[in-house]
């Protein structure tokens, strides 16, 4: 397993929360991302996951993204993905879920 880290940057005067994820998104690491994002009240904010430093994503990562998307929508916000690496994009494309996640550059 590669090193894993989650950075959370919240700009209180902004309508956005950005979470930067590094390493692998798999069964062992996804709970860390969920725990990090659970501490952030979205309250209509946009949640952006910056994934450019993700080295691998398995179905657990996809399931986590779907859960975060539902949470964001339930709290009046939205989930965006940024910097999606090719391997993760392939997972989204193969499962037909890519259109569920708006992309940011």
N, C-alpha and C positions, 0 to 999 in steps of 0.2 A: 504494500500500500504506500502511496506517495504521502508526503507531508500534507496536512490539511489545515486550513485556516479560514476563518470567517471574519470579515471586517464589516461593521455596521456603521454607516454614516447617516446621521439624521440632522437635517437643517430645520430647526424649529419654525423658521419663518417661511418655509417652503411647503409646497403641497406634495413633496416627494420624499421617499425614503429609499436609499440605495444600499443594497447588501452586496458586498463583493465576496465571492467564494473562490477559494484556491484549492487545488488538489482533486481528489476523486469524489464523485457523488454516487455513493453506493449504500448498501444496507447499513454499514457501520458508521458512515459519516452524515447521512441525511438527517438523523435525529438532532445533530448539533445545529444544523441550519434552521430546523424547525424551532428548536429552543431559542435560538438567537432572535428569530423573527417574532416569536410569541411575546417577547418583552416589549415590542413596539406597538403601541396603539395606532392602527391605521386611520381610523376615523375619517374615511374619505380620501386619504392620501393615496398616491400612486406608489406602489412598491416595485422597484426595479432590481432585478438580480443581475449583477455584472458577473458573467461566466467566462470571460476570456482566459482566465488562468485555470479553468477546470481541465484536467487531463483525461478524465474518463467519466462517463455517466451510464449507469445501468438502469433497468426498469424501476429500481427503487428511487432513483433520481427523478424519473418521469412521474412516478406516483407522488413524490414530494411536490413537484411543480404543480401538478393538478390540485393537490390539497391547498397549496399557497394561493393558487388562483381562486379557488372557492372561498377561502377566508377573505381575500381582498374584496371580492365581489360582495360577500355578506356584510362587510363593514363599509360598503359604499365606495370602495376604491377599485383599483385595477392592478394587475400584475403585468409587468413588461420584462422582457429579457434583453440583455445587451451582451455583445461580444460572444455570442454562442459559437463554440468551437465546432469544427466539422463533424467530429464523432457524435457530439450531443445533437447536432442538427440532423444527423442520420437517424438517430433514435426517434426524434420527433417526426421525421418524414415517414419512416417505416411504420409507425404506429398511427399515422393519420392525425396526429395531435398538433402538428406545427401551426396550423391556422388558429389554434386556441390562444396562442401566445404572441401578442404584438411585439415586434422587435424594435429596439432602439440601437442607433449606431454606436 
